[in-house]
Amino acid sequence: MSLLKNTTWNILGFAIPVVVAIPAMGYMARVLGVEKFGIFTLCYAVVGYASLFDLGLSRAVVRAVAMNASSEERIAKIIGTASCFVLILSVLAACLLYFSTDWLVMKLSVSADSAVETKSAFELLSLAVPALLLSMVWFSYLEGLGSFYKLNVLKALSGLSVVLFPLLTVICEPSLVSAIVGLVAGRVVSMLISYLWGLWEGSKHHLWKMDSLILRELLSFGGWITVSNIISPVMVYFDRFFISSFVGAKSVAFYTAPAEAVARLLIIPIAVSKVVFPRLSARHKGAEAEARFGFWLLLGGCLFLAIAIGFFSEDILLLWMGADYLGEAVTVLRILLVGFVFNAIAQIPFTKIQASGNARVTALLHMGEVVPYFCILYYLVLNFSLVGAAIAWVLRVALDCIMLEFLSRKYK
């Protein structure tokens, strides 16, 4: 079945860098120390949140390419239009990050000893934003065509560059700034990979030409995606910044380490949804059946995985991050694994709604979740610290899963 084959390629594309990232992050955690490693993981979060500045165009490009697979000329115009617009947005986003560094250092409650280095790290980090956003758009071309083998070979190389460059720079110079230099270098290499081998020559000739009609079409779908792209990363990453502000930057690593572990597990449901999305968008025969199969596959597989990791969570954290991460971090990991199961199966109804062109529905749902989630997060963090943040996240993703399943049956 094409779903299993393409999902396997997607998982490998994500998993190969993750296998390398696990020992790499363990080494960096020991070398940088708890506070600086926590700030480094926050830098990953900042770059992840910067993806909202593509205004949903990468997702819109996947859908548009899938729907226009028979017209090379139109696809070339789609890629060129999206590239021009995203480049403009990415420069604005980079400038915003660069000039916000003092505010970020203050809000994250960074210790005086690390403040100057942290400011320099965030300034350097701004250079990674254009590279990230352009690579997202260019990889979307292969995803829209369903060329998952080539896409994931390139994504594996791209992911390895993002993991290995920070590791190599830290080995050469064990500092936070050095780690960020490596992260920026990895993002630039990732962009070059997506350009040189991800795009076909026909699209490169139109790369910096913008078509206003196509831009309007992309934004009409991507506009609502943008709402989700703004809100979703806030709800995904805000707990970490919240912990840093109220509990302290030295404690955030004990939450981000298990949170990053759970985030890596999401490669499995994301791999399935990325196969289903272009097929549902183009209304391929059998796409609905594949989506149903994907739902039950994720439920069984991710539930088994969560139970197995939960049972050995203490040993996993000890081996991965060291003895400093035992204790509360183990409890956080076990709680987050419950949310992982809900988050995994929610990917299928989420994908079905967006593939049908109803991105507005998912955006409005996320808008409705923000205030209740922040209220619950505030109360639980103040009263139960890191464990409270984990419980708040699980409650949100569980409700999100239930609502998405209900809405996916209504909006087909």
Secondary structure, 3 states (H helix, E strand, C coil): CHHHHHHHHHHHHHHHHHHHHHHHHHHHHHHHCHHHHHHHHHHHHHHHHHHHHHCCHHHHHHHHHHHCCCCHHHHHHHHHHHHHHHHHHHHHHHHHHHCCHHHHHHHCCCCHHHHHHHHHHHHHHCCHHHHHHHHHHHHHHHHHHCCHHHHHHHHHHHHHHHHHHHHHHHHHCCCHHHHHHHHHHHHHHHHHHHHHCCCCHHHHCCCCCCCHHHHHHHHHHHHHHHHHHHHHHHHHHHHHHHHHHHCCHHHHHHHHHHHHHHHHHCHHHHHHHHHHHHHHHCCCCCHHHHHHHHHHHHHHHHHHHHHHHHHCHHHHHHHHHCHHHCCHHHHHHHHHHHHHHHHHHHHHHHHHHHHCCCHHHHHHHHHHHHHHHHHHHHHHHHHHHHHHHHHHHHHHHHHHHHHHHHHHHHCC
